[in-house]
Amino acid sequence: MTAADTTTPAKVPPPRQAPPPPLLAAPPRKRPSSGTGTPWLLLAPCLLILALVLGYPLVRLVTLSFQKFGQSQLWGFQPAESVGFDNFTKVLGDGEFWAVVVRTIVFAAGCVIFTMVVGMLIALLLQRVSGWVKTLVNIALVASWGMPIIVATTVFKWLFDADYGILNALLSKLPGVEMIGHNWFASGPQGLAVIMLLVVWGAVPFVVITLSAGLTQVPKELEEAARLDGAGAWGVFRYVTLPILKPIIVMLTTLSVIWDMGVFPQVFVMRNGHPEAEFQLLTTYSYDRAFVVNDYAQGSAIALLTVVLLLGVVAVYMRQMLKIGDVE
């Protein structure tokens, strides 16, 4: 045997295969265009209804506020005359109007503050009670929320009646208190306080239900971590719960301001259709100017100024929501 026979032959590596040619990218598929007019076509019925229900009255309101329009123009005895900004000049130069504006702002602010505070307290309490208690409270809230305003106002008129009111009878049972025959509507502040309670009573259920839904989204882990760090109940609410609920609170506050500045049936029915001067809010004041004094132009001007005030509230709401969106 020779040395050549005992030598192990070297392994020859297999030849490298040429890489496959690159696959050509398939051209992107074009989505079938549904047309830019399709969304507008679907929205057309809704926009038409909004234009008829909201658009026409608003345009008519603006038109009347720049005209001289009274009972003669209403019956067609005289044509409506354009007077420019005379109606706004008379309204803004009237001291009674500014007193009504201040009264409306104070009334709405009180209603909003009490509604949000009471609603938040009830919503927090509902998170700490048993299931059947929560169910009973929710049923009561929905029942009170669904009660018609006229019915609720009639109930409150009976509760605070001077001669037959149950509240005066209950308060008179306290030692040293004599409330039999007390008229809660003898003065404006007391009467508006009663109407404020009526408004808050009707608005609290919506706030409680909405905040309760928001509280279910607060992570329990964050609350436990805050407690482990030494935070008390107030600290957990301020630094954990409140920031998470801020978008909901901003929305509810804005809606409450809009609703409470537009309060009309509560005042109108509570005062038997003839609110006294110290009970006048912007809505009732505009109604009296239009349908009691028969000056529809000035009533429209007051209503338009009220709309402008509410648009300012909406602008603040939109700004806050945009800030919250930027932070998130």
C-alpha positions as CSV (number, residue, x, y, z in Angstrom):
1,M,0.0,0.0,0.0
2,T,1.4,3.3,-1.0
3,A,1.2,6.6,0.8
4,A,-1.1,7.8,-1.8
5,D,-3.6,5.2,-1.0
6,T,-3.7,6.0,2.8
7,T,-4.1,9.8,2.3
8,T,-7.7,11.1,2.9
9,P,-8.9,12.9,-0.1
10,A,-9.8,16.6,0.5
11,K,-13.5,17.5,0.4
12,V,-14.3,19.9,-2.3
13,P,-17.0,22.4,-1.4
14,P,-20.0,22.4,-3.6
15,P,-20.1,25.2,-6.2
16,R,-22.0,28.3,-5.1
17,Q,-25.4,28.7,-6.8
18,A,-26.2,32.0,-8.4
19,P,-28.7,34.0,-6.4
20,P,-32.2,34.0,-7.9
21,P,-33.1,37.1,-9.8
22,P,-35.0,39.7,-7.7
23,L,-38.7,39.4,-7.9
24,L,-40.3,42.4,-9.3
25,A,-42.6,44.2,-6.8
26,A,-46.2,43.9,-7.7
27,P,-47.8,47.2,-8.5
28,P,-50.0,48.4,-5.6
29,R,-53.6,47.7,-6.1
30,K,-55.8,50.7,-6.5
31,R,-58.8,50.8,-4.1
32,P,-62.0,51.3,-5.9
33,S,-62.9,54.9,-5.5
34,S,-66.4,55.4,-4.1
35,G,-66.5,59.0,-5.1
36,T,-66.1,62.1,-2.9
37,G,-69.8,62.8,-3.2
38,T,-71.0,59.6,-1.5
39,P,-70.4,60.7,2.1
40,W,-72.2,64.0,1.4
41,L,-75.0,62.1,-0.1
42,L,-75.4,59.9,3.0
43,L,-75.3,63.0,5.2
44,A,-77.8,64.9,3.1
45,P,-80.9,63.9,5.0
46,C,-79.4,64.7,8.4
47,L,-78.1,68.1,7.1
48,L,-81.4,68.9,5.6
49,I,-83.2,68.2,8.9
50,L,-80.7,70.3,10.8
51,A,-81.1,73.1,8.3
52,L,-84.8,73.1,8.7
53,V,-84.9,72.6,12.5
54,L,-82.0,74.8,13.5
55,G,-80.9,76.8,10.5
56,Y,-84.1,78.5,9.5
57,P,-85.0,79.7,13.1
58,L,-81.5,81.0,13.6
59,V,-81.6,82.9,10.3
60,R,-85.0,84.3,11.2
61,L,-83.8,85.3,14.6
62,V,-80.9,87.2,13.1
63,T,-83.2,88.9,10.6
64,L,-85.7,90.0,13.2
65,S,-83.1,91.4,15.5
66,F,-82.1,94.0,12.8
67,Q,-85.7,95.0,12.1
68,K,-88.6,96.9,13.6
69,F,-91.1,94.1,14.1
70,G,-94.0,94.4,16.4
71,Q,-97.6,93.4,16.5
72,S,-98.5,95.6,13.5
73,Q,-95.8,93.9,11.4
74,L,-96.9,90.5,12.7
75,W,-100.5,91.0,11.4
76,G,-99.3,92.5,8.2
77,F,-100.6,96.0,8.8
78,Q,-97.2,97.5,8.3
79,P,-94.1,96.2,6.6
80,A,-91.0,95.3,8.6
81,E,-88.4,98.0,8.6
82,S,-84.7,97.6,8.8
83,V,-83.3,99.5,11.8
84,G,-79.6,98.3,11.8
85,F,-78.2,98.0,15.3
86,D,-80.9,100.1,17.0
87,N,-82.3,97.1,18.8
88,F,-78.9,96.0,20.1
89,T,-78.2,99.6,21.2
90,K,-81.4,99.8,23.2
91,V,-80.9,96.4,24.8
92,L,-77.2,97.0,25.7
93,G,-78.0,100.4,27.0
94,D,-80.7,99.1,29.3
95,G,-79.7,98.6,32.9
96,E,-82.4,96.0,33.4
97,F,-80.8,93.8,30.7
98,W,-77.4,93.8,32.5
99,A,-79.0,93.0,35.8
100,V,-80.7,90.0,34.1
101,V,-77.3,89.0,32.6
102,V,-75.6,89.0,36.0
103,R,-78.5,87.1,37.6
104,T,-78.4,84.5,34.8
105,I,-74.7,84.0,35.2
106,V,-74.9,83.7,39.0
107,F,-77.8,81.3,38.7
108,A,-76.1,79.1,36.1
109,A,-72.8,79.1,38.0
110,G,-74.6,78.0,41.2
111,C,-76.5,75.3,39.3
112,V,-73.4,73.9,37.6
113,I,-71.2,73.9,40.8
114,F,-73.8,72.2,42.9
115,T,-74.7,69.7,40.1
116,M,-71.0,68.7,39.6
117,V,-70.2,68.5,43.3
118,V,-73.3,66.5,44.2
119,G,-73.0,64.3,41.1
120,M,-69.3,63.5,41.8
121,L,-70.0,62.6,45.5
122,I,-72.8,60.3,44.5
123,A,-70.8,58.7,41.8
124,L,-67.9,58.1,44.2
125,L,-70.2,56.6,46.8
126,L,-71.7,54.2,44.2
127,Q,-68.3,52.7,43.8
128,R,-68.2,51.7,47.4
129,V,-71.7,50.1,47.9
130,S,-73.0,46.7,47.2
131,G,-74.5,45.7,43.9
132,W,-78.1,45.8,44.9
133,V,-77.8,49.2,46.5
134,K,-76.2,50.5,43.3
135,T,-79.0,49.1,41.3
136,L,-81.7,50.7,43.4
137,V,-79.9,54.1,43.3
138,N,-79.5,53.8,39.5
139,I,-83.2,53.0,39.1
140,A,-84.1,56.1,41.2
141,L,-81.7,58.3,39.2
142,V,-83.2,57.2,35.9
143,A,-86.7,57.6,37.2
144,S,-86.0,61.2,38.4
145,W,-84.2,61.9,35.1
146,G,-87.1,60.7,33.0
147,M,-89.7,62.7,34.9
148,P,-91.1,65.5,32.8
149,I,-90.1,69.0,33.8
150,I,-93.7,70.2,34.3
151,V,-94.3,67.3,36.7
152,A,-91.1,67.9,38.6
153,T,-91.9,71.7,38.9
154,T,-95.4,70.9,40.2
155,V,-93.9,68.6,42.8
156,F,-91.5,71.3,44.0
157,K,-94.3,73.9,44.1
158,W,-96.1,71.7,46.5
159,L,-93.0,71.0,48.6
160,F,-92.3,74.7,49.0
161,D,-95.9,76.0,49.2
162,A,-96.5,78.6,51.9
163,D,-99.7,77.0,53.3
164,Y,-99.6,73.3,52.4
165,G,-95.9,72.8,51.8
166,I,-94.4,69.7,53.4
167,L,-91.0,71.4,53.8
168,N,-92.4,74.2,56.0
169,A,-94.2,71.6,58.1
170,L,-91.1,69.5,58.6
171,L,-88.9,72.5,59.5
172,S,-91.5,73.7,62.0
173,K,-91.1,70.5,64.0
174,L,-87.5,71.6,64.8
175,P,-87.2,73.3,68.2
176,G,-87.4,77.0,67.9
177,V,-88.3,77.1,64.2
178,E,-91.6,78.4,63.0
179,M,-92.0,78.1,59.2
180,I,-95.7,77.7,58.8
181,G,-96.9,80.2,56.2
182,H,-93.4,81.1,55.1
183,N,-93.4,82.2,51.5
184,W,-90.2,81.1,49.8
185,F,-90.9,83.2,46.7
186,A,-91.4,86.5,48.6
187,S,-87.8,87.5,47.7
188,G,-85.8,86.8,44.5
189,P,-82.8,85.1,46.2
190,Q,-84.9,82.6,48.1
191,G,-87.1,81.9,45.1
192,L,-84.2,81.4,42.7
193,A,-82.6,79.1,45.3
194,V,-85.7,76.9,45.2
195,I,-85.6,76.9,41.4
196,M,-81.9,76.1,41.5
197,L,-82.6,73.1,43.6
198,L,-85.2,72.0,41.0
199,V,-82.6,72.4,38.2
200,V,-79.9,70.5,40.2
201,W,-82.3,67.7,41.0
202,G,-83.1,67.2,37.4
203,A,-79.5,67.4,36.2
204,V,-77.7,65.3,38.8
205,P,-78.8,61.9,37.4
206,F,-77.1,62.4,34.0
207,V,-73.9,63.6,35.7
208,V,-73.9,60.6,38.1
209,I,-74.4,58.1,35.4
210,T,-71.7,59.6,33.2
211,L,-69.2,59.9,36.0
212,S,-69.9,56.4,37.2
213,A,-69.1,55.1,33.7
214,G,-65.9,57.1,33.8
215,L,-64.9,55.8,37.2
216,T,-64.9,52.3,35.9
217,Q,-62.0,53.2,33.5
218,V,-59.7,54.3,36.4
219,P,-57.0,51.6,36.8
220,K,-57.1,50.0,40.2
221,E,-53.3,49.5,40.0
222,L,-52.7,53.3,40.0
223,E,-54.9,53.8,43.0
224,E,-53.1,51.0,44.9
225,A,-49.7,52.4,43.9
226,A,-50.7,55.8,45.2
227,R,-51.9,54.4,48.5
228,L,-48.6,52.5,48.9
229,D,-46.8,55.8,48.3
230,G,-48.6,57.2,51.3
231,A,-51.5,59.1,49.5
232,G,-54.8,59.4,51.3
233,A,-58.2,59.3,49.9
234,W,-58.0,63.0,48.8
235,G,-54.6,62.4,47.3
236,V,-55.7,59.4,45.3
237,F,-58.7,61.4,44.0
238,R,-56.7,64.5,43.2
239,Y,-53.7,62.9,41.5
240,V,-55.1,59.7,40.0
241,T,-58.9,59.9,39.6
242,L,-59.4,63.5,38.7
243,P,-56.8,63.7,35.8
244,I,-58.4,60.6,34.2
245,L,-61.9,62.0,34.5
246,K,-60.9,65.5,33.3
247,P,-62.2,65.1,29.7
248,I,-65.6,63.9,31.1
249,I,-65.7,66.7,33.7
250,V,-65.0,69.3,31.0
251,M,-67.7,67.9,28.8
252,L,-70.3,67.7,31.6
253,T,-69.5,71.2,32.9
254,T,-69.9,72.7,29.4
255,L,-73.1,71.0,28.8
256,S,-74.4,72.0,32.2
257,V,-73.5,75.7,31.6
258,I,-75.4,75.6,28.3
259,W,-78.4,73.9,29.8
260,D,-78.6,76.0,32.9
261,M,-78.2,79.3,31.0
262,G,-81.2,78.1,28.9
263,V,-83.5,77.3,31.8
264,F,-87.0,78.4,31.0
265,P,-89.9,76.1,32.0
266,Q,-88.8,75.8,35.6
267,V,-89.0,79.6,36.1
268,F,-92.0,80.1,33.9
269,V,-94.1,77.4,35.5
270,M,-92.9,78.0,39.1
271,R,-94.1,81.7,38.7
272,N,-97.4,80.7,37.1
273,G,-96.4,82.1,33.7
274,H,-95.6,85.6,34.9
275,P,-92.1,85.8,36.4
276,E,-91.5,88.9,38.4
277,A,-88.6,91.2,37.7
278,E,-86.4,89.7,40.3
279,F,-86.9,86.2,38.8
280,Q,-86.1,87.1,35.2
281,L,-83.4,85.2,33.5
282,L,-82.2,85.8,29.9
283,T,-84.7,83.2,28.5
284,T,-87.7,84.5,30.3
285,Y,-86.7,88.2,29.7
286,S,-86.5,87.5,26.0
287,Y,-89.9,85.8,26.1
288,D,-91.5,88.7,27.9
289,R,-90.0,91.3,25.5
290,A,-91.3,89.3,22.5
291,F,-94.7,88.0,23.6
292,V,-95.8,90.2,26.5
293,V,-94.5,93.6,25.4
294,N,-95.0,92.5,21.7
295,D,-91.6,93.7,20.7
296,Y,-90.4,90.7,18.7
297,A,-87.3,92.6,17.4
298,Q,-85.9,93.3,20.9
299,G,-86.8,89.8,22.0
300,S,-84.9,88.4,19.1
301,A,-81.9,90.7,19.9
302,I,-81.8,89.5,23.5
303,A,-82.0,85.9,22.3
304,L,-79.2,86.5,19.8
305,L,-77.0,88.0,22.5
306,T,-77.7,84.9,24.6
307,V,-76.6,82.7,21.7
308,V,-73.4,84.7,21.5
309,L,-72.7,84.1,25.2
310,L,-73.3,80.4,24.8
311,L,-70.9,80.3,21.8
312,G,-68.2,81.8,24.0
313,V,-68.8,78.8,26.4
314,V,-68.5,76.4,23.5
315,A,-65.3,78.0,22.4
316,V,-63.8,77.5,25.8
317,Y,-64.9,73.9,25.8
318,M,-63.3,73.3,22.4
319,R,-60.1,74.9,23.5
320,Q,-59.9,72.7,26.6
321,M,-60.6,69.6,24.6
322,L,-57.9,70.4,22.2
323,K,-55.4,70.9,25.0
324,I,-56.4,67.5,26.5
325,G,-55.9,65.9,23.1
326,D,-52.4,67.5,22.7
327,V,-51.4,66.2,26.1
328,E,-52.6,62.7,25.4
